[in-house]
Amino acid sequence: MSGVWVFKNGVVRLVENPATESNQGSAGHRHKILVYMPTNEVITSYSILERNLYSLGWERYYDDYDLLQYHKRSTVHLISLPKEFSKFKPVHMYDIVVKNKNMFQVRDPHLPN
């Protein structure tokens, strides 16, 4: 995972190719996928993601009805996701990767693994 970490609107995210992104803007984001590493399963829905998060000790947190949130009792971490899977973006994927070391990976589906 290489690139430049960018802080914008209170969120830190990894920009893999800053020159390309600055030229293309938000409409030019390359499609990314989230992969559950133990099974090499691509996360294509929240039900698949939730099943994998539960297996890692995460629990659903029902404090905010506008978001899907997961909490792990042994940590202070909270994963917050948009209600609609269509709004699940790379910034959410990287949040999951950081909070679950070696269990998830963000990939570009157009590049070889």
Buried (B, 14 or more C-beta within 10 A) or exposed (E): EEEEEEEEEEEEBBBBEEEEBEEEEEEEEBEBBBBBEEEEBEBEEBEBBBEBBEEBEBEEBEEEEEEBBBBBEEEEEBBBBBEEBEEBBBEBBBBBBEBBEEBBBBBEEEEEE
